[in-house]
Amino acid sequence: MVWVDEDYLDHGFHPDLLRYYISNYTSHTKELNFSWKVFQDRSIMSLWERLEISCTEPSFHHKNFGAIPVGEVDEEIFAKIEATINLAVSAFDEYEFKKATDAMMELAQYGNAYFQSKEPWQLIKKDPENCKHVVRNCLQIGKALVLLFEPILPGNMEKAWKQLGFDTDVHAARLEDALKQIHAVPLELPTILFTNLKIRRSRKWRLYLIRG
């Protein structure tokens, strides 16, 4: 049995991490095992390696431009975002939370791969205008990821939303907003969203989900 307050929150773990673990690595219909090792190696590392990088790519953008560049996002980017939204919504409707978060993480991986393949750190020296276009595409993906993950990671996505230059309430935003062109606004200096915690405890917990 896991006690969320005494065994988890009182040890300083962010509630968003547990929400992600439950959504991505467990079933909503069965008795489940909670493993500290899986929690660290899969949940925390997955968020840090994929989503953290995608949502904090503004660090490069802030350093080189200070704002979201003016321009148009590629249709290919919007097509990928729309496909991900459709997959996630369909999965949530069927209570397939792992399927939904997997689709969302795949978009994060797509964004990371796009960023790496375009090599904006080289492009900015040779073709600054094209670099701005790449940056805008990346930030559009970041915006979509924040909106997709907001129900699961509300605290961290609120911070990421502000880092993307939005002064609105992310919790009141709609998924359809991910398909609207991101506005050219100043960017905040990004901060770390997910800390790579080192967990030393080895015992397993038994986790029960109580359905209302």
Secondary structure, 3 states (H helix, E strand, C coil): CCCHHHHHHHHCCCHHHHHHHHHHHCCCCCCEEEEHHHHHHHHHHHHHHHHHHHHHCHHHHHHHCCECCCCCCCHHHHHHHHHHHHHHHHHHHCCCHHHHHHHHHHHHHHHHHHHHHHCHHHHHHHCHHHHHHHHHHHHHHHHHHHHHHCCCCHHHHHHHHHHCCCCCCHHHCCHHHHHCCCCCCECCCCCCCCCCCCCCCCCEEEECCCCC
